[in-house]
Amino acid sequence: MTDPHVADHELDVAARPSTGLLSRINAPVARAGMYLSVTGLLVIVTIVFYQVFGRYVLNSSPTWTENLALVLILYVTLIGAAVGVRDAGHIGMDSLLVMLPDHAREKIELVIHVLVAGFGLAMAYNGWILGASVGTVKIPNLGLPEVIRYVPLIASGVLIVSFSIEHIIALLRGEEVVPSWN
């Protein structure tokens, strides 16, 4: 009977960390995305607190807070989702993949990363089309162009494509993408 901890250690040794150019670029980009998302979340909390304070204490709710919080939610969630793709934090069915033989699992993982890259490409392309269609419209109470709502969709799509390509290259080389928080 084998010790499961020894088997886990052997698997960790088999997959080398990815050291390619794309990994050296994507790791700090993903880390910056995490920091920006956390900062954005803190700003959202502050804005909502200010809105509640204005409504219930000052009896004068600021009109710009809701729209700004909604815009920031787009940035936080979409950039955070892209970072989740790189750091394997997205929804997956790893329990089914683990039961497959290595060669089948690697092929399915490759297909998954190609499909995720295609999804990211569709996000970026459609975000560009949608953003261009509202380029002259202003967000009420903010005075900012409506297109800023679509920037995170485009950025997230581009990041997802880049992160997926990084995973594909690492998989083909027998390497592993090290999460940004390491």
N, C-alpha and C positions, 0 to 999 in steps of 0.2 A: 504494500500500500504506500503510495507516495504522499508526501506532505504537500498540501495545496500552496503553502507559502513558498516552497522551493520552486514549484511550477510557475507561480507568478513572477518570481525573481528571474527564472530562465526566460520568460517572455519579455521582461523588461530589458534584459541584456541583448536579446535578438534584434530588437528595433532600436537602431541608432537615432539620436536626435538629428533632425534635419538642420543642415548648416548652409544650405544654398543661399544664393543672393536674394531670392524672393522671401525666404524665411527671415533673413537679416533685415529686410525692409518691412515685412508684414508684422513682425513681433512688436517693434516700437509703435507702429501705426495702431495696432490693436490695443496696446497698452494705453496710448493716448485716447483712443475711443472709449475705453473703460473709464478713464479719469473724466473725460468730457461728459459721459453719461451720468456718472455719479454726481458731478458738479451740477449738471442740468436738473437732476432730481432734487438736489438741495435748493436750487433756485425755484423750482416749481413749488416745493413745500413753503418757501418763504413768500412767494406770490399769493398762494392760496391763504396762508395765514394773514397776510396783509388785507386780502379781500374780506375775509371773515371779520377781522378786526374793524375794518372800515364799515362793514354792514351793521355789526351789532354794537360796537362801541361808539363810533363816530356818527352813526346813522347816515352815512354817505358812502355807499359802495363805489370804489373806483371802477370805471367802465372798461379799462384796458386790461385788467388782470385776467379775466377769463380767456380772452383771445390769445394773450401771450402765453398763458399756461398751456393752452391747447397746441400752440405751435411748438413749444418746448417738449411736450409729450411726444410729438412726432420725432424730434431729434433724438430724445433719450431712447425711445423704443427701437427705432430703426437702426441707429448706430450700435446700440446694445445687441440687437439681433445679429448684426454682421459680425461683431466680436464673438458672439456665441457660435457662429458657424466656424470660425477659425479655431476656437478653443474647445470644440466638440461639446458645446453646451446646448445644442439644438435638440429637438425631439428626435429620438432615434429608437430603433428596435434592436439594440445591442444584444439582448437576450437571445434573439433568434439567430443573429450572426455568429455568436459564440459557439453555437451548436454545429455549425457547418465546418467542413474541412477547410484548411488554410487556403488552398487554391480557389475554392468557390467563394469563400468569404472575401478574399482580396478582389475578385472580379465584381462582386456585388457592391463592395465599398467604392470601387472605381466608378461604377454606374451611378451610384448615389451622388458622388461628388460631381460628376458630369451633369446630372439632373439639377443639382443645387446651383451649379454655375449657370445653367440655362435659365433658371428661375431668377438669379441675380441679374442676368443680362436683360431679361424681360422687365424687371423692376426698373433698371436704369433707363432703358429705352422708353418705356411707357411714362415714367416720371418726367423725362425730357419732353415728350409730346404733350403731356398734361400741363406741365409748367409753361411751355411755350404758348399754350392756348389761353392762359390767364395772365400773361405777362404785363398787361396794362391795368389790371384790376388791383385795387387797394384793399387791404384787410380793414374792416370797420374798427374804429376806436384805436387803431395802431398807426395807421397811415403808411404801413409797410406794404411792399408789393406782394400780391397773393403768391407769386412764384416761390417765396421762401418756404412755403408749405411743401413744395415738391423737391427742394434741394436735398433733404435727408433721404428721400426715396431714391434719388439718383446716386447720391454718395454711398448709401447702403448697398445698392445694387452693384456698384463698381467694386466696393470692398468685398462683397460676397463672391464675386467672380474671381478676384485676386486671391482670396483665402481658399477658394475651392481649387484653383490651379495649384496653389502651394500644396494642398493635400494630395492632389493627383500626382504631382512630381515626387513628393515624399513617398507615396505608396509605390510608385514604379521603381524607386531607388531602394525600397526596403527600409525606409526611414520613418520616423515618427515626428509629427509637428508638436513641438513643446508649447504648452499653453502660455499665454502672455503673462500670467501672474507668477510664473516661475522665475 
